[in-house]
Amino acid sequence: MNTDLLELAKEYLRIDGDQDNKLLGLLINSAKNYMSNAGVKEKEDELYQLAIMMLVTHWYENRQQNEFGKISSAIEMGLQTIILQLKAGDLVDQSSEV
């Protein structure tokens, strides 16, 4: 797992110590899979990292049972906008390679 994302998540969530590292690692990997399944390639830019942090924060702070595959509408609009922007950027990159 990317330790930079782990440290960023801990800073973002204001977590001191290492007691939640395993859980945060799981949430980070799950968020990456979520983005991949949404058609977004993993990248090292701020917008991608923000999307990961949005998902990790939501899942960390809302641990109650939710319907599988659903995220709350509170972050859905912002996250969907970021996903669309990242996918559009990938399309522009692909067209410039041709």
TORPADREN-731977 format. One record per residue (C-alpha): z, y, x. Coordinates in nm, 3 decimals. Each point is the difference from the previous one (the first is absolute). Layout:
// TORPADREN-731977
        c3        c2        c1
         Z         Y         X
...
//
This chain:
// TORPADREN-731977
        c3        c2        c1
     0.000     0.000     0.000
    -0.074     0.352     0.116
     0.329     0.137     0.133
    -0.132     0.356    -0.039
    -0.030    -0.054    -0.376
     0.345    -0.158    -0.010
     0.153     0.300     0.177
    -0.196     0.238    -0.223
     0.121    -0.183    -0.312
     0.361     0.015     0.119
    -0.032     0.372     0.069
    -0.180     0.059    -0.333
     0.271    -0.188    -0.190
     0.280     0.146     0.215
     0.124    -0.344     0.104
     0.226    -0.027     0.305
     0.049    -0.334     0.169
    -0.197    -0.322    -0.007
     0.152    -0.182    -0.298
    -0.309     0.052    -0.220
    -0.267    -0.061     0.267
    -0.100    -0.340    -0.138
    -0.035     0.136    -0.355
    -0.190     0.307     0.120
    -0.232    -0.221     0.205
    -0.076    -0.204    -0.310
    -0.063     0.315    -0.205
    -0.226     0.150     0.269
    -0.208    -0.317     0.024
    -0.019    -0.019    -0.379
    -0.113     0.364    -0.018
    -0.271    -0.071     0.259
    -0.116    -0.296    -0.208
     0.004     0.218    -0.311
    -0.222     0.255     0.172
    -0.231    -0.271     0.133
    -0.033    -0.151    -0.349
    -0.083     0.350    -0.127
    -0.290     0.007     0.247
     0.158     0.222     0.266
    -0.022    -0.105     0.364
     0.309     0.036     0.216
    -0.014     0.316     0.208
     0.223     0.223     0.204
    -0.033     0.327    -0.187
     0.259     0.199    -0.187
    -0.146    -0.056    -0.346
     0.010    -0.380     0.043
     0.356     0.020     0.131
     0.101     0.218    -0.295
    -0.137    -0.258    -0.244
     0.197    -0.272     0.180
     0.317     0.213    -0.011
    -0.049     0.073    -0.371
    -0.019    -0.370    -0.079
     0.285    -0.098     0.232
     0.224     0.274    -0.139
    -0.078    -0.093    -0.359
     0.064    -0.370     0.056
     0.313     0.063     0.210
     0.159     0.237    -0.250
    -0.107    -0.189    -0.315
     0.098    -0.360     0.062
     0.026    -0.099    -0.363
    -0.251    -0.248    -0.140
    -0.337     0.149    -0.083
    -0.306    -0.160    -0.147
    -0.193    -0.170     0.282
    -0.279     0.214     0.140
     0.122     0.321    -0.163
     0.149     0.309     0.156
     0.168     0.273    -0.196
    -0.205     0.286    -0.134
     0.222     0.238     0.197
    -0.193    -0.071     0.322
    -0.317    -0.149    -0.143
    -0.198     0.325    -0.029
     0.076     0.122     0.351
    -0.054    -0.340     0.154
    -0.330    -0.055    -0.180
    -0.123     0.338     0.122
     0.087    -0.092     0.359
    -0.169    -0.340    -0.033
    -0.318     0.163    -0.131
    -0.003     0.251     0.284
     0.049    -0.270     0.262
    -0.274    -0.217    -0.153
    -0.237     0.298    -0.014
     0.069     0.068     0.366
    -0.088    -0.362     0.080
    -0.329     0.037    -0.189
    -0.088     0.314     0.197
     0.083    -0.178     0.327
    -0.219    -0.297    -0.097
    -0.297     0.218    -0.096
     0.015     0.191     0.330
    -0.013    -0.331     0.191
    -0.331    -0.094    -0.160
//
